[in-house]
Amino acid sequence: MSSSIPSLNPPHRLLFGPGPTPVAARVYEAMAKPIVGHLDPFFFQINEEIRPWLRMVYGTTNPFTMVLSGTGSAGMEAAVSNFVHEDTKFVVFIAGYFADRIAEMGHRQGATVVRVEKPWGETFTDAEVREAILRERPTMVGYVTAETSTGVWQGGNAICQAAHEVGALVIADCVTSLGTMPINVDATGIDIAFSCSQKGLSCPPGLSPITVSENAMNRLRARQTSNRTWYLDFKLLDEYFGGQKRYHHTAPISMFYALREGLALIAEEGVEARFARHKANHLELVAGLEGLGLKMLVNNPHRLWTLHTPIIPEGKDDMKIRKYLLDQYSIDIAGGFGQLAGKIWRIGLMGEGSKKENVALLVESMGKALAAA
Ligand SMILES: Cc1ncc(COP(=O)(O)O)c(C=O)c1O
């Protein structure tokens, strides 16, 4: 029977915003493969293939490394709700939108949240984080490795060292860094890390890879109260994905296929080669944008290799330029928001999008858009 309703025909956008990022054909093909049930041995086999690759991109040997059904915010909520509660003093380093979201989640769990703040776009120095942690003596600390609202990389060594000195655990948001920049969870000392599928891993949105240290798992096992968020309770999730394979929820099978293929592509490329590719394309894009007369919001060495934040020049119309890029080139970049609304653009080069030819295309199209505006 022929259908009278035309089938779906989305535009082919060039996704150079903060995510989602371009998806490889192999990943799309995986999503069209027949699904199995969420308790099928094949589904658990896919999970067992995924986990070592996740350890590789996170830089960890944590046994508790798994995938949550939900976007990056689910990973954030899982990290917070499992470890932050009424008895928690939670220090959060905030210099952008997503760190603020972590603090808000801590607040909703009933914790005593201490917001250590700087203007958006700045980083915390080692001395600043140390002073704050030793002064507050929290039980949990949160920070964002790659702040997508600003384009800033925040190093975690000093945070983790000071936190561990006072017996606190550290939650790190790795949503815009996983698979593109070295996170080195173990060497840095991060206890709980979360990310998403739609940025550096170049899959569609919908999954959140997480990893939790043994130390943190011991803290969780000793927790006397239940996680208030049933869906994201690590103890229950471990019974599904871990030993017992007990039903917890109906996992989105096709997304797990996608992630399996996205990670296989990373394993084939090699993580070090992948990081080097992102760095090289990042440097080339910055040089190209500066060649157009644009200034970057973030100074070296705090720039992300994934997300570039040039300042919108005086007199240029943010919306007009983005519309020009979309209409003329089908290029999707993002503007700033919050404290940086109308002040910066956010241009992503992540995963499949981080290619030399894309750098050239972005510089050429930005040049034309600036001239046209
Ligand atoms: C740094 C950071 N944290 C958390 C999130 C939330 O992730 P999601 O939108 O996948 O829920 C994002 C989304 O862009 C992000 O950039």
The ligand as a Gaussian input file, in Angstrom:
#p B3LYP/6-31G(d) Opt

LIG

0 1
 C       28.751000      21.347000      29.971000
 C       27.373000      20.782000      29.811000
 N       26.802000      20.134000      30.843000
 C       25.579000      19.603000      30.750000
 C       24.831000      19.721000      29.592000
 C       23.470000      19.118000      29.515000
 O       23.461000      18.111000      28.550000
 P       22.103000      17.733000      27.754000
 O       21.683000      18.952000      27.005000
 O       22.562000      16.607000      26.875000
 O       21.107000      17.320000      28.754000
 C       25.374000      20.382000      28.495000
 C       24.607000      20.553000      27.249000
 O       25.002000      21.195000      26.332000
 C       26.672000      20.924000      28.608000
 O       27.226000      21.562000      27.585000

